[in-house]
Amino acid sequence: MSTAAKPQQAATPAYKPAPAPGKAPAKKALSKHEYTFLFDKENYMLMAGGVALIFIGFMLMTGGKSANPHEFLYDEIYSFRRITLAPIVILLGFVTEVFAIMKKPKDIANNAE
């Protein structure tokens, strides 16, 4: 067996083309200790508002308990608040959550233009 030494290649710097005119240079890579959040503060505030709406909707649904377990209070159980208003508030909370997740943060939206 022959143990011939492999020739070493000269270390040449990698070629980096210049950015096209009118385009911003690419962002530099984040170092090990630099972190960015996925969402903006506004997104998190909208998410908190959506969770609050969902919670309020479920609180609107509670109640209707009768003091006598053998008595059924139709008007109290099937009231407008529990059957109509509470589900609408809950759905508005979920719509707010979806909007908060899909909304682009301002800095990303400005860079895209």
Secondary structure, DSSP 8 states (H G I E B T S, - for coil): --------------------TTS--------TT----SS-HHHHHHHHHHHHHHHHHHHHH-----SSTT---HHHHT-HIIIIIHHHHHHHHHHHHHHHHHS--HHHHHHH-
